[in-house]
């Protein structure tokens, strides 16, 4: 059955229907997009497309794959499809559950794939998909046609007349749009490709296991669960490395694992992505594994299970860590430390990182596995530090401390160029030398899972700081990445330059 109405079809059904119409001699025109807010530019574009063929098919990107940043799409795909269905010029509508138009192009096999004039140049699309789409259309025997008419932007209209954020955030974005501009922000992102990054820290396998909650046992006050599917994501230092590589940097990881995991699927995928892995075998210690048990109906966490030995690294494994850091530090990379406090980064390793690193960025995380004993102050120096609000208060040893007065003291003690403190729904604050703190209000409209958000934020903000990006740009991109990272489970996804540029462009239009 079609999702709604007679015009809205599933892709498989649409393919069969179009095959039958072609046998009757009908030609097909195809438009694809988000169509978040229908406007005069859309109407003229669709009318021009219909003039090319007997049948006009419009496919739209499903909500989960839109990738235009927090708060988008403004309208769910069911309503977007319904709006298009109501247009007389449109013959069929289909919803595509992937980020590109490729599956839709293969199913529709249009004679004419119609794009707006603003997409004429491949460089106009930061994701690089215009070129791929063009090649596929040609391979299938169709042609790409560009309509020439007035151009409106749904993103600009939504940002102007239907802001998705608070008044404070909307004004902040407007100020950045005026004072910095989209192009300069994108240029800073492009500059990350010039960096050589060495990520040092624990490998963590983040496992999510869904369970049906059966209730409490009849004879004991014990919660009973029925295990269902599990999925594992590379976390910890591996997640940070994936983010940095996705942004275009040259990346090496120095980490510790059990030797049996040397050729695991998670590590082989990183190697396939061009990331150099320098692993220290920590046998008989296991590779750190954190399993989160989720209720299948609500996705709420029921319990977390850790598999680790967090005693300080010693012996030949410690010596191997020291040798790797010494060898890589002479190449003057960005040293990016993801310290989860699970024993890999001993006092000796930390001292070496502080003395040998030209640029040292550190996130010393507080979590259930280290009970707050993992202080960033064990680093005698750092150039860039990220903390969340709770970690910052632990550093001060005062629950009700005024962070605005304490963090500058911490920054001075570490000799850091900047200390970034995330405050959840309040946004983030960037403390710098010889200037007031810069506040960036939050962008996330909702939170699915906070796991991994700090890793993503560390990756982009540390590299931008190394490049000397303005604090407004660091704050903006930190918040964009943070909002993106909390929208899915754990480290299921990694940063990708084209997608991030598309989000920035959409938010600042």
Legacy VTK file of the C-alpha trace (Angstrom):
# vtk DataFile Version 3.0
C-alpha trace
ASCII
DATASET POLYDATA
POINTS 509 float
0.000 0.000 0.000
1.253 3.501 -0.771
2.264 5.638 2.236
-0.459 8.229 1.468
-2.804 8.934 -1.425
-2.706 7.597 -4.969
0.343 9.578 -6.129
2.730 8.560 -3.342
4.412 5.241 -4.130
7.109 3.022 -2.718
10.165 3.014 -4.999
9.757 -0.658 -5.957
6.106 -0.159 -6.941
6.984 3.032 -8.804
9.628 1.219 -10.843
7.123 -1.388 -12.056
4.548 1.279 -12.836
7.004 3.358 -14.880
8.204 0.293 -16.794
4.622 -0.293 -17.901
4.157 3.339 -18.937
7.368 3.272 -20.983
5.986 0.375 -23.008
3.186 2.763 -23.951
5.779 5.272 -25.166
5.734 7.661 -22.199
8.848 9.674 -21.321
9.827 10.407 -17.716
11.246 13.477 -15.987
12.613 13.166 -12.451
13.290 15.759 -9.740
14.875 14.941 -6.378
15.374 16.990 -3.238
14.214 17.748 0.261
11.397 20.166 -0.667
11.189 21.245 2.955
9.207 24.387 2.228
7.485 24.671 -1.156
8.017 28.109 -2.685
7.671 29.823 -6.108
11.091 28.593 -7.184
9.955 24.992 -6.633
6.728 25.530 -8.552
8.536 26.926 -11.592
11.226 24.248 -11.385
8.628 21.454 -11.337
6.611 23.041 -14.136
9.726 23.259 -16.310
10.571 19.642 -15.512
7.079 18.449 -16.475
7.397 20.185 -19.843
10.244 17.786 -20.697
8.373 14.520 -20.240
4.962 12.902 -20.145
5.402 11.868 -16.501
6.966 13.885 -13.657
8.312 11.914 -10.711
9.456 13.747 -7.576
11.479 11.871 -4.970
12.229 13.342 -1.551
14.829 12.543 1.089
13.433 10.924 4.232
13.809 12.831 7.504
16.674 10.772 8.942
18.866 11.414 5.880
18.337 15.117 5.195
21.656 16.210 6.746
20.972 19.950 6.826
21.745 20.369 10.481
19.746 20.554 13.717
16.058 21.351 13.389
15.866 20.218 9.777
13.794 19.204 8.024
11.208 21.655 9.297
8.446 19.350 8.032
8.391 15.521 8.213
8.600 13.585 4.958
4.952 12.523 5.222
3.831 16.168 5.036
6.406 17.053 2.382
5.139 14.183 0.231
1.530 15.243 0.813
2.297 18.814 -0.266
3.922 17.628 -3.515
1.080 15.189 -4.130
-1.333 18.123 -4.138
0.403 19.762 -7.105
-1.300 19.032 -10.413
1.995 19.082 -12.301
3.381 16.179 -10.201
2.400 12.648 -11.270
4.159 10.503 -8.670
6.006 11.015 -5.390
8.341 8.625 -3.561
10.257 8.867 -0.280
13.926 7.815 -0.405
15.478 6.352 2.741
19.095 7.230 2.062
21.155 10.410 1.910
21.666 10.440 -1.866
19.389 10.189 -4.897
21.207 7.153 -6.320
18.624 4.471 -5.469
15.868 6.740 -6.768
17.758 7.358 -10.007
18.181 3.597 -10.516
14.504 2.922 -9.839
13.049 5.771 -11.921
15.556 5.568 -14.826
14.295 8.873 -16.118
14.845 10.283 -19.563
15.508 13.627 -17.903
16.938 14.153 -14.430
16.127 17.788 -13.682
18.147 20.008 -11.328
17.991 23.705 -10.521
20.526 26.080 -12.060
22.208 26.493 -8.658
23.527 22.925 -9.031
25.028 23.334 -12.494
28.613 23.192 -11.240
29.891 20.149 -9.357
31.588 22.501 -6.905
28.161 23.835 -5.870
27.530 20.622 -3.918
29.858 20.151 -0.904
28.927 16.456 -0.670
30.249 15.776 -4.186
27.130 13.831 -5.165
26.235 15.958 -8.215
29.084 14.403 -10.184
28.148 10.875 -9.083
24.499 11.448 -9.995
25.459 12.852 -13.378
27.594 9.794 -14.164
24.828 7.385 -13.117
22.201 9.181 -15.222
24.479 8.990 -18.262
25.156 5.295 -17.592
21.395 4.610 -17.537
20.838 6.413 -20.825
19.265 9.601 -19.485
20.412 13.185 -19.446
20.744 15.871 -16.792
18.825 19.069 -17.497
19.147 22.312 -15.520
16.160 24.646 -15.254
16.796 28.375 -15.568
14.462 30.453 -13.422
14.238 32.434 -10.203
16.068 30.713 -7.385
14.820 30.655 -3.818
16.355 28.730 -0.949
14.140 26.788 1.432
16.896 27.066 4.037
17.046 30.852 3.710
13.265 31.171 3.939
13.096 28.871 6.958
15.999 30.617 8.709
14.409 34.026 8.038
10.722 33.399 8.601
10.541 30.096 10.506
13.623 30.021 12.776
14.126 26.628 14.413
16.048 27.997 17.383
15.641 30.321 20.343
15.823 34.072 19.866
19.337 34.063 21.366
20.575 31.344 18.999
18.896 32.917 15.972
20.594 36.261 16.703
23.948 34.533 17.287
23.722 32.766 13.917
22.750 36.036 12.240
25.781 37.773 13.757
28.124 35.040 12.472
26.466 35.174 9.064
27.151 38.905 8.893
30.584 39.083 10.552
32.205 35.888 9.224
30.055 34.509 6.404
29.557 31.036 5.026
32.568 31.030 2.705
35.101 31.818 5.423
33.667 29.120 7.699
33.904 26.582 4.866
37.469 27.700 4.120
38.493 26.946 7.704
37.025 23.466 7.338
38.931 22.926 4.093
42.169 23.950 5.826
41.969 20.902 8.136
43.235 18.798 5.202
46.680 20.366 5.726
47.066 18.846 9.191
48.884 15.711 10.313
47.158 14.382 13.444
48.292 11.724 15.892
45.465 10.506 18.139
46.616 8.932 21.403
44.221 7.113 23.713
42.246 4.030 24.634
40.367 1.979 22.075
36.822 1.335 23.267
34.307 -0.925 21.567
30.885 0.593 22.191
28.225 -2.113 22.064
24.484 -1.475 22.052
22.262 -4.463 22.847
18.492 -4.231 22.602
16.399 -6.262 25.016
12.703 -6.795 25.605
11.888 -5.969 29.204
10.035 -8.954 30.665
9.435 -7.491 34.099
10.505 -8.405 37.609
11.265 -12.046 38.459
8.518 -13.788 40.426
10.753 -14.891 43.316
13.357 -12.102 43.524
13.423 -8.336 42.918
15.444 -8.802 39.714
14.709 -7.166 36.348
14.409 -9.783 33.592
15.411 -8.993 30.010
15.245 -10.950 26.771
18.350 -10.239 24.661
17.794 -9.232 21.022
20.176 -7.639 18.495
23.583 -6.110 19.248
25.674 -3.652 17.249
29.266 -2.552 17.938
30.874 0.773 17.005
34.562 1.731 17.231
34.756 4.215 20.074
37.322 6.019 22.170
40.457 7.010 20.281
39.218 5.156 17.191
36.128 7.368 17.019
38.258 10.506 17.311
40.538 9.239 14.524
37.569 8.546 12.234
36.263 12.089 12.788
39.631 13.688 12.037
40.090 11.575 8.900
36.552 12.395 7.772
37.449 16.073 7.987
40.382 15.481 5.646
43.369 15.292 8.015
46.165 12.733 7.742
45.647 10.545 10.815
47.659 8.078 12.885
46.333 6.356 16.013
48.485 5.191 18.913
46.363 2.928 21.084
46.264 -0.265 23.100
44.316 -3.417 22.244
44.375 -7.130 22.939
46.292 -8.915 20.157
43.292 -11.020 19.205
41.558 -7.841 18.008
44.429 -6.717 15.739
42.486 -7.670 12.614
38.971 -7.129 13.899
36.351 -5.717 11.571
36.415 -2.367 13.376
40.189 -1.904 12.981
40.304 -3.168 9.405
37.675 -0.627 8.412
39.827 2.195 9.800
42.815 0.932 7.829
40.644 0.778 4.695
39.758 4.435 5.318
43.437 5.396 5.213
44.042 5.708 8.966
47.407 4.418 10.186
47.062 2.229 13.293
50.048 1.834 15.609
48.725 -0.592 18.200
50.294 -1.737 21.442
49.258 -5.239 22.492
48.084 -5.120 26.089
47.564 -8.874 26.594
46.248 -10.373 28.803
44.153 -7.233 29.265
41.040 -7.233 27.076
40.345 -4.547 24.526
38.036 -2.228 26.453
34.385 -3.012 25.760
31.414 -1.041 27.059
28.040 -2.650 26.478
24.858 -0.650 26.923
21.656 -2.632 27.407
18.684 -0.776 25.904
14.968 -1.319 26.317
13.814 -2.130 22.778
10.607 -0.099 23.045
11.946 3.139 24.509
15.717 2.894 23.753
16.265 3.790 27.417
19.428 2.398 28.992
18.816 -0.321 31.535
22.413 -1.079 32.516
26.007 -0.735 31.292
28.584 -3.529 31.397
32.332 -2.781 31.253
34.993 -5.278 30.217
38.389 -3.767 31.071
41.492 -3.840 33.246
42.230 -0.257 34.224
45.469 -0.754 36.151
48.366 1.354 34.785
50.114 -0.036 31.728
53.542 -1.509 32.479
56.360 -3.663 31.129
56.939 -4.102 27.409
53.541 -2.616 26.518
54.400 0.636 28.303
57.783 0.738 26.596
56.099 0.243 23.216
53.759 3.195 23.929
56.716 5.398 24.844
58.637 4.459 21.688
55.658 5.154 19.438
55.064 8.601 20.933
58.763 9.469 20.653
58.853 8.345 17.022
55.768 10.283 15.946
56.407 13.456 17.951
59.498 14.330 15.887
57.199 14.790 12.855
55.513 17.740 14.612
51.900 16.556 14.338
48.844 17.771 16.185
48.886 15.499 19.250
45.252 14.883 20.111
44.797 12.958 23.376
41.555 11.111 24.114
42.098 10.095 27.742
39.289 7.988 29.240
41.201 7.179 32.421
41.399 3.423 31.897
45.114 2.832 32.486
46.704 3.275 29.050
47.985 6.805 29.605
50.313 6.377 32.568
52.198 9.169 34.320
55.229 8.369 32.155
53.208 8.551 28.934
51.513 11.786 30.003
54.847 13.379 30.899
56.256 12.412 27.514
53.248 13.852 25.672
53.612 17.134 27.553
57.342 17.435 26.856
57.439 16.241 23.238
54.268 17.727 21.719
54.464 21.022 19.875
50.658 21.267 19.896
48.830 19.173 22.491
45.025 18.946 22.659
43.511 17.009 25.567
40.170 15.665 26.643
40.556 13.886 30.014
37.114 12.396 30.462
35.237 11.633 33.654
33.075 8.517 33.418
31.711 5.665 35.511
34.905 3.701 34.934
37.290 6.241 36.478
35.047 7.760 39.197
36.386 11.272 38.678
40.030 10.352 39.261
41.005 11.274 35.684
41.932 14.937 36.082
43.238 17.073 33.232
45.611 18.590 35.772
47.788 15.482 35.509
48.967 17.139 32.266
51.589 19.744 33.134
50.741 21.621 29.945
48.277 21.554 27.085
47.524 23.928 24.234
43.822 23.132 23.919
41.509 21.448 26.428
37.874 20.380 26.260
35.735 19.647 29.323
32.063 19.273 30.025
30.515 21.307 32.827
30.602 18.440 35.322
34.274 17.732 34.597
35.097 21.426 34.974
33.475 21.509 38.421
35.354 18.377 39.462
38.599 20.102 38.495
37.750 22.932 40.892
36.664 20.498 43.637
33.695 22.798 44.273
30.159 21.791 43.294
28.825 25.337 42.996
31.871 27.035 41.539
31.526 29.964 39.163
33.231 28.490 36.106
33.681 31.931 34.573
36.119 32.737 37.373
37.718 29.285 37.705
38.395 28.240 34.086
40.724 31.185 33.315
42.819 30.022 36.289
42.892 26.466 34.888
43.803 27.755 31.436
46.693 29.775 32.869
47.968 26.829 34.937
48.033 24.595 31.849
49.450 27.296 29.613
46.615 26.599 27.191
45.666 28.815 24.291
42.035 27.909 24.901
39.799 25.856 27.186
36.402 24.852 25.837
33.631 23.936 28.282
30.405 22.333 27.048
27.245 23.040 29.037
24.686 20.714 27.431
21.534 22.588 26.469
23.165 25.908 27.367
25.800 25.576 24.637
29.533 25.996 25.091
32.001 28.577 26.351
35.466 29.158 24.917
37.990 30.696 27.309
40.979 32.370 25.638
43.978 34.394 26.668
43.556 38.178 26.978
39.916 38.343 25.907
36.458 37.651 27.334
35.000 34.157 27.076
33.062 33.484 23.875
29.640 31.888 24.365
27.998 29.774 21.659
24.369 28.782 22.394
23.286 25.193 21.768
21.809 24.039 18.463
20.571 20.533 19.360
16.736 20.372 19.308
16.704 16.894 20.859
19.119 14.298 22.241
19.152 10.621 21.286
22.473 9.679 22.906
25.302 11.776 24.342
27.921 9.019 23.981
30.564 10.105 21.476
29.486 13.756 21.295
32.585 14.895 23.193
34.830 12.926 20.825
33.335 14.616 17.777
33.509 18.060 19.357
37.140 17.557 20.440
38.112 16.523 16.921
36.809 19.552 15.073
37.467 22.255 17.687
41.044 21.163 18.458
42.011 21.122 14.788
40.409 24.497 14.148
42.216 25.934 17.159
45.515 24.579 15.820
44.841 26.391 12.548
44.129 29.656 14.364
40.435 29.859 13.450
38.480 32.702 15.090
36.708 31.679 18.315
33.326 32.395 16.706
34.087 29.770 14.044
35.341 27.274 16.648
32.182 27.786 18.718
29.859 27.530 15.738
31.365 24.341 14.360
31.670 22.831 17.829
27.952 23.317 18.356
27.017 22.094 14.871
29.042 18.925 15.402
27.714 18.462 18.931
24.105 18.737 17.764
24.785 16.242 14.990
26.556 13.786 17.307
23.702 13.522 19.842
21.139 12.734 17.132
22.065 9.026 16.843
23.393 6.187 18.998
27.017 6.437 20.116
29.664 6.430 17.401
27.419 4.951 14.737
28.523 7.676 12.319
31.681 9.712 11.837
32.197 13.252 10.608
32.403 13.748 6.850
33.616 17.017 5.417
31.054 17.353 2.629
28.101 16.646 4.912
29.374 19.050 7.562
29.818 21.793 4.976
26.272 21.188 3.793
24.979 21.591 7.355
26.910 24.822 7.847
25.664 26.201 4.536
22.074 25.369 5.433
22.296 26.893 8.924
23.928 30.136 7.763
21.928 30.728 4.577
LINES 1 510
509 0 1 2 3 4 5 6 7 8 9 10 11 12 13 14 15 16 17 18 19 20 21 22 23 24 25 26 27 28 29 30 31 32 33 34 35 36 37 38 39 40 41 42 43 44 45 46 47 48 49 50 51 52 53 54 55 56 57 58 59 60 61 62 63 64 65 66 67 68 69 70 71 72 73 74 75 76 77 78 79 80 81 82 83 84 85 86 87 88 89 90 91 92 93 94 95 96 97 98 99 100 101 102 103 104 105 106 107 108 109 110 111 112 113 114 115 116 117 118 119 120 121 122 123 124 125 126 127 128 129 130 131 132 133 134 135 136 137 138 139 140 141 142 143 144 145 146 147 148 149 150 151 152 153 154 155 156 157 158 159 160 161 162 163 164 165 166 167 168 169 170 171 172 173 174 175 176 177 178 179 180 181 182 183 184 185 186 187 188 189 190 191 192 193 194 195 196 197 198 199 200 201 202 203 204 205 206 207 208 209 210 211 212 213 214 215 216 217 218 219 220 221 222 223 224 225 226 227 228 229 230 231 232 233 234 235 236 237 238 239 240 241 242 243 244 245 246 247 248 249 250 251 252 253 254 255 256 257 258 259 260 261 262 263 264 265 266 267 268 269 270 271 272 273 274 275 276 277 278 279 280 281 282 283 284 285 286 287 288 289 290 291 292 293 294 295 296 297 298 299 300 301 302 303 304 305 306 307 308 309 310 311 312 313 314 315 316 317 318 319 320 321 322 323 324 325 326 327 328 329 330 331 332 333 334 335 336 337 338 339 340 341 342 343 344 345 346 347 348 349 350 351 352 353 354 355 356 357 358 359 360 361 362 363 364 365 366 367 368 369 370 371 372 373 374 375 376 377 378 379 380 381 382 383 384 385 386 387 388 389 390 391 392 393 394 395 396 397 398 399 400 401 402 403 404 405 406 407 408 409 410 411 412 413 414 415 416 417 418 419 420 421 422 423 424 425 426 427 428 429 430 431 432 433 434 435 436 437 438 439 440 441 442 443 444 445 446 447 448 449 450 451 452 453 454 455 456 457 458 459 460 461 462 463 464 465 466 467 468 469 470 471 472 473 474 475 476 477 478 479 480 481 482 483 484 485 486 487 488 489 490 491 492 493 494 495 496 497 498 499 500 501 502 503 504 505 506 507 508
